Amino acid sequence: MINKTVAIVGRPNVGKSTLFNRLISERKAIIDDISGVTRDRIYGQVFWNGLEFDLIDTGGYVSNSSDVFEQSIKEQVIIAIEEAEIILFVVDVKTLTTDLDLSVADLLRKSHKPVIVVANKVDNAERGMEAMEFYGLGFEDLFNVSSISGSGTGELLDRVVEIFVSKYPDILKDEEEHVDEKTIPKIAIIGQPNVGKSSTVNALMGENRNIVTPIAGTTRDSVHSLYKKFDKEFILIDTAGIRRKTKVHENLEFYSVIRAVKSIDYANIIVMIIDATKLLEAQDMALIRLAERRKKGLILVVNKWDLIEKDQDTMREYTHKIKEKIAPNVDVPIVFTSAIEKQRIFKLTEEILKVSENLKRKISTSKLNEDFLVSIQTAQAPIHRGNTIKIKYMTQVEASHPTFLLFCNYPNEVPEHYKSFIRNKLRAMYDFNGVPVTLIFKEK
């Protein structure tokens, strides 16, 4: 797996977070900011020139301090540097080089990672000339930017992509050809700490592949396991538990959050483990929405079902409560398991394989136009300025999940309720259970 991670580092008050916000807000795709660590270390995504990469914002680096928070931030900066492929070293042209900048530079030289010096707050030609001083830090790449206005950030991102391409020549080709039906499905097991993620992986694998203890947070990294049974194969990724930021106190948790979210990006399908004794909490919902926004297949697993007192209606009642919480996206498989007792583990395997097939399902253009478009004509089409919105033609386009291109007379005026109607009809006719369905409307 190619490491597409960039870390922003520097001393306090040089504009790192402003740069972070600028870089992620300019992208055309969906943005997710994950806060989950002491002092709000933030993890986001950037899309530029055909390449999507992960961006980490870190706190201000202080070399010598007895303050417990500043020491914690320093350790987190070091972790981010170790995790990243490229470092953006932010400095402030208003103060020029300081002793702390020199300390950060020494740290970065030891990492042997590509470093780009970002001279921030360069908003006029005079400051541009003054920024030349930063070449004295000893790094080849220097870019002048103004994070507030966005000046210079395009050239900076161009250089980031250029470095990735130089290290991984096929990286852009890989981005374009990310859909490959021969690729083994990748399944990320996610959820809060101590809900039974590692136990579920062990049950699926039929062996004690991962360390399992009752202590929350045992898994500190993402562990990949190859499932190969009954002529079926896929990769299982056991991720570290993701906690709310108020519950995260260890720097090792920061490392775990980075790795867990990377695994979500890497996977095709997300298996979300829920504790049956707690059902859906706010953090569970945040993880579900993250998977939905990243356009991943999704399966909900209610684990520890053996701990629930139940009758013949309990499972139906639980299912109803879960669907109420996750609405409007209710077309998601829900499996009730006990990883310890191996209950319904084979059912979970079946659902993983079904969702994998649903992600790859292709509907012919003739079926879409001769069958599907005819079926939706029975519903009342929306009206725009006295004119009926008419879909004349549709086709499925190549993507990582089912994506349909629909040509109509008013593509920008199609209301959300009508889009939902079309998605639900597609799901009902062609079985897209557990996978996202994207609709793109264009003028006929």
KOLMARFI-393397 format. One record per residue (C-alpha): residue number from 1; y negated, z negated, x. Coordinates in pm, 1 decimal. Example, Ala and Ser with C-alpha at 12.3 -4.5 7.8 and 13.67 -1.06 7.14 Angstrom:
+------+----------+----------+----------+
! fike !        Y !        Z !        X !
+------+----------+----------+----------+
!    1 !    450.0 !   -780.0 !   1230.0 !
!    2 !    106.0 !   -714.0 !   1367.0 !
+------+----------+----------+----------+
END
This chain:
+------+----------+----------+----------+
! fike !        Y !        Z !        X !
+------+----------+----------+----------+
!    1 !      0.0 !      0.0 !      0.0 !
!    2 !   -334.9 !    108.6 !    147.7 !
!    3 !   -579.0 !   -178.6 !    181.0 !
!    4 !   -896.5 !    -56.9 !      6.9 !
!    5 !  -1103.5 !   -373.2 !     42.7 !
!    6 !  -1460.7 !   -412.3 !    170.5 !
!    7 !  -1618.2 !   -754.5 !    236.2 !
!    8 !  -1990.6 !   -834.2 !    237.3 !
!    9 !  -2076.0 !  -1105.1 !    491.2 !
!   10 !  -2386.2 !  -1251.8 !    651.8 !
!   11 !  -2591.5 !  -1566.0 !    682.8 !
!   12 !  -2756.1 !  -1724.8 !    376.5 !
!   13 !  -3045.5 !  -1558.1 !    192.7 !
!   14 !  -3018.4 !  -1206.5 !    332.7 !
!   15 !  -2943.6 !  -1045.8 !     -6.2 !
!   16 !  -2564.8 !  -1018.3 !     -3.9 !
!   17 !  -2520.5 !  -1082.8 !   -376.4 !
!   18 !  -2805.8 !   -846.6 !   -462.9 !
!   19 !  -2634.6 !   -576.1 !   -258.8 !
!   20 !  -2303.2 !   -655.1 !   -429.1 !
!   21 !  -2460.9 !   -622.0 !   -774.3 !
!   22 !  -2629.7 !   -298.2 !   -673.3 !
!   23 !  -2310.0 !   -141.3 !   -540.2 !
!   24 !  -2092.6 !   -221.8 !   -840.8 !
!   25 !  -2355.6 !   -152.3 !  -1107.4 !
!   26 !  -2407.2 !    205.9 !   -996.8 !
!   27 !  -2048.6 !    311.6 !  -1052.3 !
!   28 !  -1960.1 !    522.9 !  -1355.8 !
!   29 !  -1624.7 !    355.0 !  -1421.5 !
!   30 !  -1546.6 !     12.4 !  -1567.2 !
!   31 !  -1667.9 !   -288.6 !  -1367.7 !
!   32 !  -1485.4 !   -619.9 !  -1350.3 !
!   33 !  -1629.9 !   -922.7 !  -1174.4 !
!   34 !  -1378.4 !  -1198.7 !  -1115.1 !
!   35 !  -1526.4 !  -1536.8 !  -1037.8 !
!   36 !  -1261.8 !  -1787.8 !   -948.6 !
!   37 !  -1350.2 !  -1991.5 !   -644.7 !
!   38 !  -1585.9 !  -2255.7 !   -508.6 !
!   39 !  -1947.7 !  -2140.3 !   -505.5 !
!   40 !  -1863.4 !  -1826.3 !   -703.5 !
!   41 !  -1711.1 !  -1593.9 !   -449.4 !
!   42 !  -1696.5 !  -1270.7 !   -645.3 !
!   43 !  -1456.9 !   -980.1 !   -645.2 !
!   44 !  -1545.8 !   -642.0 !   -798.1 !
!   45 !  -1482.0 !   -268.2 !   -780.4 !
!   46 !  -1683.2 !     30.5 !   -663.9 !
!   47 !  -1618.6 !    397.3 !   -739.0 !
!   48 !  -1785.0 !    648.7 !   -507.4 !
!   49 !  -1715.4 !   1011.2 !   -411.4 !
!   50 !  -1371.7 !   1009.0 !   -571.5 !
!   51 !  -1259.8 !    683.0 !   -411.5 !
!   52 !  -1222.5 !    345.4 !   -580.4 !
!   53 !  -1224.6 !     38.6 !   -357.6 !
!   54 !  -1248.4 !   -337.6 !   -392.6 !
!   55 !  -1560.6 !   -529.5 !   -293.0 !
!   56 !  -1578.2 !   -900.8 !   -204.7 !
!   57 !  -1904.7 !  -1094.4 !   -210.2 !
!   58 !  -1901.4 !  -1402.7 !     14.2 !
!   59 !  -2128.1 !  -1702.2 !     55.2 !
!   60 !  -2378.1 !  -1744.3 !    336.0 !
!   61 !  -2206.4 !  -1808.5 !    669.0 !
!   62 !  -2320.8 !  -2123.2 !    853.6 !
!   63 !  -2162.4 !  -2174.9 !   1196.3 !
!   64 !  -2208.6 !  -2551.6 !   1242.2 !
!   65 !  -2251.8 !  -2775.6 !    941.7 !
!   66 !  -2112.1 !  -3108.6 !    824.7 !
!   67 !  -2178.2 !  -3016.8 !    461.1 !
!   68 !  -1841.5 !  -2989.5 !    286.4 !
!   69 !  -1950.6 !  -2695.8 !     70.2 !
!   70 !  -2094.5 !  -2499.9 !    360.9 !
!   71 !  -1775.2 !  -2560.4 !    558.6 !
!   72 !  -1572.7 !  -2437.0 !    260.6 !
!   73 !  -1785.7 !  -2123.9 !    235.3 !
!   74 !  -1741.0 !  -2058.9 !    607.2 !
!   75 !  -1363.4 !  -2073.1 !    567.6 !
!   76 !  -1378.8 !  -1837.8 !    271.3 !
!   77 !  -1586.0 !  -1589.6 !    472.6 !
!   78 !  -1318.6 !  -1591.9 !    743.4 !
!   79 !  -1047.4 !  -1528.4 !    481.0 !
!   80 !  -1247.9 !  -1237.9 !    333.6 !
!   81 !  -1287.8 !  -1083.6 !    680.3 !
!   82 !   -912.2 !  -1109.2 !    738.7 !
!   83 !   -837.7 !   -946.5 !    402.3 !
!   84 !  -1090.5 !   -662.3 !    429.4 !
!   85 !  -1047.2 !   -321.6 !    586.3 !
!   86 !  -1423.8 !   -267.1 !    634.0 !
!   87 !  -1703.4 !   -526.0 !    678.2 !
!   88 !  -2061.2 !   -486.8 !    553.2 !
!   89 !  -2267.2 !   -716.9 !    777.1 !
!   90 !  -2593.5 !   -782.5 !    590.5 !
!   91 !  -2906.6 !   -881.7 !    784.8 !
!   92 !  -3269.7 !   -933.3 !    677.9 !
!   93 !  -3537.4 !   -707.2 !    827.5 !
!   94 !  -3808.0 !   -959.9 !    731.9 !
!   95 !  -3676.2 !  -1220.7 !    974.9 !
!   96 !  -3504.1 !   -980.4 !   1219.9 !
!   97 !  -3220.2 !  -1116.4 !   1436.0 !
!   98 !  -3152.3 !  -1489.9 !   1420.4 !
!   99 !  -2907.8 !  -1717.3 !   1602.2 !
!  100 !  -2691.4 !  -1724.3 !   1288.5 !
!  101 !  -2679.8 !  -1343.6 !   1285.2 !
!  102 !  -2554.7 !  -1354.5 !   1643.0 !
!  103 !  -2284.9 !  -1606.0 !   1542.9 !
!  104 !  -2168.8 !  -1379.0 !   1260.5 !
!  105 !  -2168.2 !  -1081.8 !   1498.7 !
!  106 !  -1945.8 !  -1271.9 !   1743.8 !
!  107 !  -1703.7 !  -1353.5 !   1461.5 !
!  108 !  -1690.5 !   -990.5 !   1346.2 !
!  109 !  -1628.6 !   -852.6 !   1694.1 !
!  110 !  -1317.5 !  -1071.0 !   1718.3 !
!  111 !  -1182.7 !   -923.3 !   1394.6 !
!  112 !  -1159.0 !   -571.3 !   1543.3 !
!  113 !  -1243.9 !   -430.2 !   1198.9 !
!  114 !  -1493.0 !   -146.8 !   1131.8 !
!  115 !  -1831.8 !   -313.5 !   1083.4 !
!  116 !  -2138.7 !   -155.5 !    921.5 !
!  117 !  -2464.7 !   -341.0 !    980.3 !
!  118 !  -2674.3 !   -329.2 !    662.4 !
!  119 !  -3043.5 !   -396.5 !    725.3 !
!  120 !  -3164.0 !   -518.6 !    386.4 !
!  121 !  -3516.6 !   -528.1 !    238.3 !
!  122 !  -3620.5 !   -208.4 !    417.7 !
!  123 !  -3867.5 !    -73.6 !    162.5 !
!  124 !  -4114.9 !    111.1 !    385.9 !
!  125 !  -4125.5 !    318.3 !    706.9 !
!  126 !  -4261.1 !     31.4 !    918.0 !
!  127 !  -3967.3 !   -192.0 !    831.6 !
!  128 !  -3737.8 !    100.1 !    899.6 !
!  129 !  -3863.4 !    109.5 !   1257.0 !
!  130 !  -3832.8 !   -268.6 !   1293.5 !
!  131 !  -3472.3 !   -253.0 !   1175.1 !
!  132 !  -3379.6 !    -61.8 !   1491.5 !
!  133 !  -3364.0 !   -406.1 !   1657.9 !
!  134 !  -3029.9 !   -467.9 !   1483.2 !
!  135 !  -2857.5 !   -216.5 !   1709.3 !
!  136 !  -2874.5 !   -506.0 !   1956.5 !
!  137 !  -2598.7 !   -678.3 !   1757.9 !
!  138 !  -2358.4 !   -437.3 !   1924.6 !
!  139 !  -2228.4 !   -229.3 !   1632.9 !
!  140 !  -2249.2 !    147.3 !   1608.6 !
!  141 !  -2321.9 !    183.7 !   1235.7 !
!  142 !  -2660.7 !     68.5 !   1106.0 !
!  143 !  -2792.9 !    153.9 !    759.7 !
!  144 !  -3131.3 !     60.3 !    616.6 !
!  145 !  -3125.8 !    -31.7 !    248.0 !
!  146 !  -3325.9 !   -202.2 !    -21.3 !
!  147 !  -3076.2 !   -374.4 !   -247.7 !
!  148 !  -3335.9 !   -431.8 !   -517.1 !
!  149 !  -3440.2 !    -65.9 !   -549.2 !
!  150 !  -3111.6 !     87.0 !   -436.2 !
!  151 !  -3273.3 !    284.6 !   -155.3 !
!  152 !  -3021.0 !    378.3 !    114.3 !
!  153 !  -2714.0 !    251.6 !    -71.9 !
!  154 !  -2582.7 !    602.5 !   -136.3 !
!  155 !  -2572.4 !    681.4 !    235.5 !
!  156 !  -2407.0 !    343.8 !    297.7 !
!  157 !  -2131.2 !    417.4 !     45.7 !
!  158 !  -2085.6 !    765.5 !    194.9 !
!  159 !  -2011.9 !    601.1 !    528.1 !
!  160 !  -1765.6 !    353.4 !    372.2 !
!  161 !  -1569.3 !    640.9 !    216.0 !
!  162 !  -1586.4 !    832.5 !    545.3 !
!  163 !  -1430.5 !    539.1 !    734.5 !
!  164 !  -1151.4 !    506.4 !    477.1 !
!  165 !  -1078.3 !    879.9 !    502.0 !
!  166 !  -1075.0 !    867.1 !    883.5 !
!  167 !   -821.7 !    581.1 !    874.8 !
!  168 !   -615.4 !    721.9 !    586.7 !
!  169 !   -654.0 !   1103.8 !    578.4 !
!  170 !   -464.7 !   1139.9 !    249.2 !
!  171 !   -648.0 !    863.5 !     64.4 !
!  172 !   -856.0 !   1094.4 !   -156.6 !
!  173 !   -553.5 !   1311.5 !   -226.6 !
!  174 !   -364.6 !    997.8 !   -325.2 !
!  175 !   -646.1 !    905.0 !   -564.5 !
!  176 !   -631.9 !   1246.4 !   -730.0 !
!  177 !   -252.8 !   1252.7 !   -747.4 !
!  178 !   -197.0 !    893.7 !   -854.4 !
!  179 !     18.6 !   1018.0 !  -1142.5 !
!  180 !    366.3 !   1091.3 !  -1009.8 !
!  181 !    661.8 !   1061.4 !  -1245.4 !
!  182 !    896.1 !   1017.3 !   -950.0 !
!  183 !    710.4 !    709.7 !   -832.1 !
!  184 !    892.2 !    383.7 !   -895.3 !
!  185 !    711.6 !    183.0 !  -1166.6 !
!  186 !    521.1 !   -114.8 !  -1028.4 !
!  187 !    519.4 !   -427.8 !  -1243.1 !
!  188 !    274.8 !   -712.3 !  -1171.8 !
!  189 !    373.8 !  -1054.3 !  -1306.6 !
!  190 !     49.4 !  -1240.2 !  -1376.7 !
!  191 !    -59.8 !  -1560.4 !  -1546.8 !
!  192 !   -200.1 !  -1903.1 !  -1488.6 !
!  193 !    -33.9 !  -2135.0 !  -1236.2 !
!  194 !    294.2 !  -2298.6 !  -1335.1 !
!  195 !    371.9 !  -2078.4 !  -1636.4 !
!  196 !    696.9 !  -1953.7 !  -1479.9 !
!  197 !    604.8 !  -1630.5 !  -1301.0 !
!  198 !    834.9 !  -1682.9 !  -1002.4 !
!  199 !   1112.8 !  -1813.6 !  -1229.0 !
!  200 !   1082.8 !  -1497.9 !  -1438.8 !
!  201 !   1107.4 !  -1275.4 !  -1130.0 !
!  202 !   1410.9 !  -1471.7 !  -1011.8 !
!  203 !   1575.0 !  -1436.3 !  -1354.7 !
!  204 !   1510.5 !  -1061.5 !  -1360.1 !
!  205 !   1643.1 !  -1019.7 !  -1007.0 !
!  206 !   1942.2 !  -1245.3 !  -1071.3 !
!  207 !   1872.5 !  -1442.9 !   -755.6 !
!  208 !   1631.1 !  -1701.9 !   -617.2 !
!  209 !   1404.4 !  -1443.1 !   -460.2 !
!  210 !   1089.2 !  -1658.3 !   -473.4 !
!  211 !   1028.4 !  -2026.8 !   -410.9 !
!  212 !   1006.1 !  -2210.0 !   -743.7 !
!  213 !    866.8 !  -2563.8 !   -776.0 !
!  214 !    695.9 !  -2756.5 !  -1055.7 !
!  215 !    380.0 !  -2773.2 !   -843.9 !
!  216 !    109.0 !  -2539.1 !   -972.6 !
!  217 !      7.4 !  -2276.2 !   -719.5 !
!  218 !    328.5 !  -2251.0 !   -515.2 !
!  219 !    290.8 !  -1874.3 !   -477.5 !
!  220 !      0.7 !  -1808.0 !   -240.4 !
!  221 !     56.5 !  -1437.7 !   -189.1 !
!  222 !    183.4 !  -1140.0 !   -385.4 !
!  223 !    558.5 !  -1095.3 !   -333.4 !
!  224 !    712.8 !   -749.9 !   -391.0 !
!  225 !   1078.0 !   -726.6 !   -501.0 !
!  226 !   1278.8 !   -409.1 !   -572.3 !
!  227 !   1477.0 !   -424.7 !   -898.2 !
!  228 !   1768.6 !   -180.6 !   -881.6 !
!  229 !   2034.8 !   -234.0 !  -1146.9 !
!  230 !   2204.5 !    -31.3 !  -1420.8 !
!  231 !   2068.9 !    293.7 !  -1268.2 !
!  232 !   1713.0 !    164.8 !  -1321.2 !
!  233 !   1461.8 !     65.2 !  -1057.8 !
!  234 !   1109.2 !    -72.1 !  -1040.6 !
!  235 !    901.7 !   -292.1 !   -813.3 !
!  236 !    827.7 !   -647.4 !   -930.9 !
!  237 !    511.6 !   -809.6 !   -793.9 !
!  238 !    493.4 !  -1187.3 !   -829.3 !
!  239 !    127.2 !  -1285.2 !   -799.6 !
!  240 !    -42.5 !  -1614.1 !   -729.2 !
!  241 !   -168.5 !  -1798.7 !  -1035.7 !
!  242 !   -531.6 !  -1728.4 !  -1124.4 !
!  243 !   -728.7 !  -2035.1 !  -1227.3 !
!  244 !  -1067.2 !  -2091.8 !  -1383.1 !
!  245 !  -1332.6 !  -2143.0 !  -1116.5 !
!  246 !  -1380.4 !  -2507.7 !  -1213.6 !
!  247 !  -1014.7 !  -2568.3 !  -1130.2 !
!  248 !  -1018.7 !  -2397.2 !   -790.2 !
!  249 !  -1094.1 !  -2619.9 !   -493.9 !
!  250 !   -888.3 !  -2481.7 !   -207.2 !
!  251 !   -991.3 !  -2187.8 !      6.2 !
!  252 !   -631.3 !  -2075.2 !     -4.1 !
!  253 !   -686.2 !  -2020.1 !   -378.3 !
!  254 !   -964.5 !  -1773.7 !   -292.2 !
!  255 !   -712.5 !  -1577.6 !    -87.6 !
!  256 !   -467.8 !  -1591.2 !   -380.1 !
!  257 !   -722.5 !  -1459.5 !   -632.7 !
!  258 !   -800.1 !  -1161.0 !   -409.6 !
!  259 !   -430.8 !  -1078.2 !   -367.7 !
!  260 !   -352.4 !  -1126.0 !   -738.6 !
!  261 !   -628.2 !   -894.4 !   -860.9 !
!  262 !   -525.5 !   -638.5 !   -597.3 !
!  263 !   -175.7 !   -650.1 !   -743.2 !
!  264 !   -313.3 !   -577.6 !  -1090.4 !
!  265 !   -489.3 !   -272.1 !   -948.6 !
!  266 !   -173.9 !   -162.6 !   -766.2 !
!  267 !     59.0 !   -200.4 !  -1065.9 !
!  268 !    128.7 !     37.9 !  -1353.2 !
!  269 !    237.4 !   -235.6 !  -1593.2 !
!  270 !    120.8 !   -595.5 !  -1629.0 !
!  271 !    363.0 !   -859.6 !  -1752.0 !
!  272 !    144.3 !  -1145.4 !  -1871.1 !
!  273 !    329.8 !  -1478.5 !  -1874.3 !
!  274 !    210.9 !  -1733.8 !  -2131.3 !
!  275 !    321.0 !  -2096.6 !  -2156.3 !
!  276 !    477.1 !  -2143.7 !  -2502.0 !
!  277 !    357.8 !  -2505.5 !  -2510.5 !
!  278 !     -5.2 !  -2397.9 !  -2468.6 !
!  279 !     -0.4 !  -2048.7 !  -2617.1 !
!  280 !   -311.9 !  -1839.1 !  -2538.2 !
!  281 !   -593.3 !  -2013.3 !  -2352.1 !
!  282 !   -931.8 !  -1866.9 !  -2256.0 !
!  283 !   -813.6 !  -1776.2 !  -1906.7 !
!  284 !   -507.7 !  -1599.6 !  -2050.8 !
!  285 !   -738.6 !  -1390.2 !  -2266.3 !
!  286 !   -953.4 !  -1307.5 !  -1962.9 !
!  287 !   -646.0 !  -1177.8 !  -1777.9 !
!  288 !   -531.8 !   -975.3 !  -2080.6 !
!  289 !   -876.2 !   -815.5 !  -2114.2 !
!  290 !   -876.9 !   -742.9 !  -1740.4 !
!  291 !   -545.7 !   -557.1 !  -1771.9 !
!  292 !   -677.1 !   -364.9 !  -2073.7 !
!  293 !   -998.8 !   -264.3 !  -1896.7 !
!  294 !   -801.7 !   -148.7 !  -1594.2 !
!  295 !   -596.4 !     74.1 !  -1829.7 !
!  296 !   -260.4 !    -82.2 !  -1748.0 !
!  297 !     53.9 !   -105.0 !  -1955.5 !
!  298 !     83.5 !   -456.8 !  -2096.4 !
!  299 !    370.7 !   -684.4 !  -2203.6 !
!  300 !    318.2 !  -1043.1 !  -2319.4 !
!  301 !    592.5 !  -1292.3 !  -2232.7 !
!  302 !    593.8 !  -1631.2 !  -2404.6 !
!  303 !    791.6 !  -1837.3 !  -2151.4 !
!  304 !    938.1 !  -2189.6 !  -2185.8 !
!  305 !   1050.9 !  -2100.9 !  -2538.8 !
!  306 !   1333.1 !  -2353.4 !  -2496.5 !
!  307 !   1075.4 !  -2635.7 !  -2507.7 !
!  308 !    956.1 !  -2546.0 !  -2859.2 !
!  309 !   1101.9 !  -2702.6 !  -3171.6 !
!  310 !   1161.2 !  -2408.2 !  -3400.7 !
!  311 !   1311.9 !  -2276.3 !  -3721.1 !
!  312 !   1374.0 !  -1922.8 !  -3847.9 !
!  313 !    998.9 !  -1859.8 !  -3896.1 !
!  314 !    862.7 !  -2001.2 !  -3568.7 !
!  315 !    881.0 !  -1679.3 !  -3367.1 !
!  316 !    714.9 !  -1480.1 !  -3645.8 !
!  317 !    436.5 !  -1740.7 !  -3674.9 !
!  318 !    378.1 !  -1738.9 !  -3298.2 !
!  319 !    365.9 !  -1358.9 !  -3296.7 !
!  320 !    107.2 !  -1362.4 !  -3576.0 !
!  321 !   -111.3 !  -1613.9 !  -3389.0 !
!  322 !    -94.4 !  -1412.9 !  -3067.1 !
!  323 !   -187.8 !  -1086.7 !  -3240.2 !
!  324 !   -480.3 !  -1259.4 !  -3410.0 !
!  325 !   -609.1 !  -1367.8 !  -3067.0 !
!  326 !   -564.0 !  -1034.0 !  -2890.2 !
!  327 !   -701.5 !   -818.5 !  -3174.5 !
!  328 !   -791.2 !   -536.1 !  -3204.8 !
!  329 !   -536.4 !   -426.3 !  -2940.5 !
!  330 !   -228.5 !   -563.6 !  -3115.0 !
!  331 !     18.4 !   -287.4 !  -3027.3 !
!  332 !    167.2 !   -487.1 !  -2740.1 !
!  333 !    532.1 !   -594.5 !  -2692.2 !
!  334 !    580.6 !   -972.5 !  -2714.1 !
!  335 !    897.4 !  -1122.8 !  -2566.8 !
!  336 !    995.1 !  -1489.5 !  -2609.3 !
!  337 !   1185.3 !  -1610.7 !  -2303.2 !
!  338 !   1315.7 !  -1907.1 !  -2114.3 !
!  339 !   1329.5 !  -1804.7 !  -1749.3 !
!  340 !   1520.3 !  -2121.9 !  -1660.1 !
!  341 !   1792.1 !  -2056.7 !  -1919.1 !
!  342 !   1782.3 !  -1675.3 !  -1869.5 !
!  343 !   1700.9 !  -1634.4 !  -2238.5 !
!  344 !   1600.3 !  -1276.1 !  -2343.0 !
!  345 !   1558.7 !  -1168.3 !  -1979.0 !
!  346 !   1749.4 !   -847.3 !  -2048.2 !
!  347 !   1516.5 !   -786.6 !  -2346.5 !
!  348 !   1220.8 !   -815.5 !  -2107.8 !
!  349 !   1383.4 !   -559.9 !  -1874.9 !
!  350 !   1423.5 !   -321.5 !  -2167.6 !
!  351 !   1057.8 !   -359.9 !  -2265.6 !
!  352 !    943.6 !   -293.9 !  -1907.6 !
!  353 !   1141.7 !     31.8 !  -1903.2 !
!  354 !   1014.2 !    132.0 !  -2249.7 !
!  355 !    648.9 !     73.5 !  -2157.7 !
!  356 !    703.1 !    265.3 !  -1834.3 !
!  357 !    829.8 !    562.9 !  -2036.3 !
!  358 !    541.8 !    529.2 !  -2283.8 !
!  359 !    289.8 !    547.5 !  -1998.1 !
!  360 !    438.1 !    879.6 !  -1885.6 !
!  361 !    489.9 !   1032.2 !  -2230.6 !
!  362 !    344.0 !   1382.1 !  -2270.2 !
!  363 !    276.9 !   1534.4 !  -2612.3 !
!  364 !    263.1 !   1913.5 !  -2625.9 !
!  365 !    -61.7 !   2077.4 !  -2728.1 !
!  366 !    114.3 !   2259.6 !  -3011.8 !
!  367 !    239.0 !   1931.2 !  -3160.3 !
!  368 !   -103.8 !   1774.7 !  -3133.7 !
!  369 !   -276.3 !   2062.5 !  -3309.2 !
!  370 !     -7.5 !   2161.1 !  -3559.6 !
!  371 !    118.4 !   1814.1 !  -3648.9 !
!  372 !   -125.7 !   1543.2 !  -3546.2 !
!  373 !   -456.2 !   1707.5 !  -3645.5 !
!  374 !   -305.0 !   1801.2 !  -3980.6 !
!  375 !   -193.8 !   1440.8 !  -4036.7 !
!  376 !   -542.2 !   1295.5 !  -3986.2 !
!  377 !   -708.3 !   1542.9 !  -4221.0 !
!  378 !   -589.5 !   1330.8 !  -4512.6 !
!  379 !   -833.3 !   1057.6 !  -4407.3 !
!  380 !  -1202.7 !   1068.4 !  -4488.5 !
!  381 !  -1378.1 !   1213.4 !  -4184.2 !
!  382 !  -1709.9 !   1051.9 !  -4082.8 !
!  383 !  -2042.2 !   1215.1 !  -4174.0 !
!  384 !  -2332.7 !   1273.7 !  -3934.4 !
!  385 !  -2665.9 !   1378.8 !  -4088.3 !
!  386 !  -2491.9 !   1527.5 !  -4387.0 !
!  387 !  -2234.9 !   1716.2 !  -4180.2 !
!  388 !  -1867.2 !   1626.8 !  -4157.1 !
!  389 !  -1742.7 !   1554.2 !  -3804.2 !
!  390 !  -1455.5 !   1796.5 !  -3751.4 !
!  391 !  -1201.5 !   1790.9 !  -3470.3 !
!  392 !  -1107.7 !   2152.0 !  -3401.8 !
!  393 !   -868.4 !   2120.2 !  -3108.8 !
!  394 !   -705.6 !   1857.3 !  -2889.0 !
!  395 !   -486.0 !   1840.1 !  -2581.8 !
!  396 !   -342.3 !   1574.0 !  -2351.4 !
!  397 !   -483.2 !   1569.2 !  -1999.0 !
!  398 !   -328.2 !   1441.0 !  -1676.4 !
!  399 !   -404.3 !   1073.7 !  -1615.4 !
!  400 !   -239.5 !    743.4 !  -1525.2 !
!  401 !   -202.1 !    664.6 !  -1896.6 !
!  402 !   -204.0 !    870.1 !  -2221.7 !
!  403 !   -543.3 !   1044.3 !  -2232.8 !
!  404 !   -647.7 !   1302.8 !  -2490.5 !
!  405 !   -931.5 !   1552.4 !  -2495.1 !
!  406 !  -1067.2 !   1626.9 !  -2842.4 !
!  407 !  -1316.1 !   1904.9 !  -2917.4 !
!  408 !  -1545.4 !   1850.3 !  -3212.5 !
!  409 !  -1888.1 !   1943.2 !  -3346.7 !
!  410 !  -2061.1 !   1606.9 !  -3281.1 !
!  411 !  -1877.7 !   1442.8 !  -2987.4 !
!  412 !  -2142.7 !   1176.7 !  -2925.8 !
!  413 !  -2155.9 !   1066.6 !  -3288.6 !
!  414 !  -1790.4 !    980.1 !  -3349.9 !
!  415 !  -1795.1 !    618.4 !  -3478.0 !
!  416 !  -1572.5 !    351.7 !  -3323.6 !
!  417 !  -1375.9 !    292.7 !  -3643.1 !
!  418 !  -1273.9 !    660.1 !  -3647.7 !
!  419 !  -1172.1 !    646.2 !  -3281.8 !
!  420 !   -958.6 !    341.2 !  -3360.8 !
!  421 !   -802.4 !    526.1 !  -3652.8 !
!  422 !   -707.9 !    819.1 !  -3426.0 !
!  423 !   -565.2 !    587.4 !  -3155.9 !
!  424 !   -356.1 !    396.3 !  -3409.9 !
!  425 !   -229.5 !    721.1 !  -3560.9 !
!  426 !   -130.4 !    849.4 !  -3215.6 !
!  427 !     52.9 !    522.9 !  -3146.8 !
!  428 !    237.1 !    541.8 !  -3478.6 !
!  429 !    343.0 !    905.2 !  -3441.9 !
!  430 !    434.5 !    912.5 !  -3073.0 !
!  431 !    519.8 !    552.9 !  -2974.8 !
!  432 !    256.0 !    440.5 !  -2727.5 !
!  433 !    346.9 !     73.7 !  -2771.9 !
!  434 !    216.6 !   -140.4 !  -2486.2 !
!  435 !      0.3 !    125.7 !  -2319.7 !
!  436 !   -369.5 !    215.3 !  -2336.9 !
!  437 !   -471.8 !    535.5 !  -2515.2 !
!  438 !   -797.9 !    698.2 !  -2404.9 !
!  439 !   -987.1 !    951.1 !  -2616.2 !
!  440 !  -1246.6 !   1186.7 !  -2467.6 !
!  441 !  -1463.6 !   1379.7 !  -2713.6 !
!  442 !  -1633.7 !   1704.2 !  -2612.3 !
!  443 !  -1832.9 !   1969.9 !  -2794.7 !
!  444 !  -1616.7 !   2244.9 !  -2936.0 !
+------+----------+----------+----------+
END
